[in-house]
């Protein structure tokens, strides 16, 4: 009798399984196929991204070599192409290098336009946006309006900003240009006394202080 009940129970389980499969089998297959597709897509995308990064690295180094060889026009074109079509990281670096090459070749306005676009790019982190502001001020340090440049530098002088020491040094230069010697001396003294500042920046500040006070 026990065997009979066991056989009946197994048949019921079998019938139930078949019924469930008929009802839900296609969904189970669809889910399995979806998992395979997603996994395959992730693998393919990772491989594609790695290839893109490798190609971008080769393109970037090739452009750097062109610049080092004095082939400025070719280097600029290569950096511009990478900035337009390359992955985000190398694209950003290429934009900075393009601006630097334009400035070196005498196209200051073109360089400033790129720095302005970088500073306003919401897709970039604050580190890169602030660097763009700093470099823009640097390229205008002899010709730009001191008041305007000081306004741009002020946010970069915050204690938490990694560019604060360079911003303080440039601010001192602009105070000198504006004729405010006292403000310049105060900034230079601040920089010279700042133990967290790079040694080279502290040394330049101390040397300029000696010159001003001599």
N, C-alpha and C positions, 0 to 999 in steps of 0.2 A: 504493500500500500504506500509506503514511504517513497519507493521508487516511482510509483505512478504520480504522486504529487510533485516530485522533483521534475519529472518529464513534462508535466503540465506547466509548471512554473517556468521551465526553460523555454517552452514553446511560446508562452505568453511574453517572456522577455524578448524572444526573437521577433515575434509579431510586432511588439511595441517598437523595437529598434528599426524594423523595416518601415513602420508607419512614420516614425520620426524622420528617417532618412528621406522618405518620399516627400515629406512636408518641408524639411529644412536643409536637405542635402545640397541644393543649388546655392544656398546662402553660405554654407560651410566651404564649398568649393570656391565661391567668389571671394570669401575672406582670405582663404589660403593663397589664391592667385594675387590678391592685393598685397599681402605680406611679402610675397616673392618679388613683386614689381617694385615695391617701396625699397626693399633691401637692395635689389639690383640697381635701382636709381641712385641710392646713396653711394654705393660703391663706384658707379660710373662717374658721378659728380665729383667724388673725392679724387679719383684718378684724373679727371679733366682739370680740376682746380690745381692739382699738383703740376700737371703739364703746363698750365697757364702761368703758374708762378715761376717755373723753370725757364720758360720762354721769355717772360718779363725780365727775369734776372739777367739773362744773356743779352737782351736788348738794352737794358740799362747799362750794363758794363761796357757794351759796345759803344754806346753814346758817350760814356765817360772817357773812353779811349780816344774817340774822335775829338773831344774837347781838349784832352791833354796833348794831342798832336797838332793843335791849332786849327783844326777844321771846324771852325765855329758854326758856320752855316749848316753843315751836315749834322753836327751834334745837336744844334737847336731843333732841326727838323725831326731828328730821331727822338729827342725828348718830347717834343710836341705830339708825335704819333703815339708814344707810350702813354702820355697824359690823357689822350683822347680814348684809347682803346685798351689800355693795360688794366690789370687788377688794381683795386683801390690803393693799396700800400705803395706799389711802385708808381702808380699814376700820380699820387701826391708828391712823391720824391721828384718825379720828372717835372712837375709844375714848378717846384722850387728851383731845380737846376735850370730850367728854361728861363726863369726870371733872372737868375744870376748871370747866365750867358748874355741875355739881352742887356743887362746893366753894364757888363764888361765891354760889350761891343758898342756902347754909347746910346743904346735905346732905353734911356731911363724911364721914359713914359710907358713903354711896353712892359718893363719890369714892374713898375708900380701898379699897373692894371692887373697883373697876375697876382701880386701880393694882396691887392684889394679883394680879388675874387677868392683867394684862399682865406683871408680874414673873415669873409662873409659866408663861407661855406658851412652850413649847419651840419653837414654830414661828417665834418672833421672834428676831432677832439679839440678841446681848448688849448692843448699843448701846441698843436700845429697852427691854430688860428692866431694865438699870441705870438708865435715865432714869426708869422707873416707880418704882423704889425711891427714887431721889433726890426725886422729886416727892411721894411718899408721906411721906417724912421731913419734907420742907418743910411739908406741910400739918399735920403733927403737932408741929412744932418748939416750939410754945408749950404743948402739952398732953400729949404722949406721954412715956413713961418715958425719961429721958436715956440710961440704960444700954442699953436695947433699941435705941434709935435709933442710938447709937454703934456697936453691933454690926452694924447694917445698913449703916452708912456705911463701915466699915473696908475691905471688899473694893473699894469704889469709889475708895479712895485709892491704889490700886496705880499705879505709875509709868506703866503702859501704858494706864490707863483714861482715856478722853477727858473723863470727868466728875470727875476727881480734884480739880480746883481748887474746884469748887462743893461737893464732898463735904467737903473740908478746911475750908471756910468754915462749913458747917453743923455739922461736928464741933466746931469751936471754940465755937459757940453752945451746943451741948449740954454741953460741958465747963463752961461758965459756969453753965448751969442746974443742973448737978450739984454745983457748988461748988468745982470744981477749977480755980482761977484760973491756977495755974502751967501746967497742961496746955493751957488755952485760949491763954495767952500764947505758948507754944511753937508751937502750930499757927498762930496768926496771924503770928508772926515768919517761920515757914516759908513761908507764903503770900506775905507782903510781900516776901520775898527771892527768890521764884521768878520768874525772868525769862521763863519760858514761860507764866506765868499771865496771863489777861486784865488789862489795865491797870486796869479798873474794880474787879476783885476785889482786886488789890494795893492800890489806893487805900483801899478799905473796910477792909482788914486793917490798914493803917498808921494810919488814923484811929481804929479801935477800940483799937489798941495805945496810942496817945497818951492816949486816954480812960482806959484801965486803969492806965497808968503815971503819969498826972497827979495 
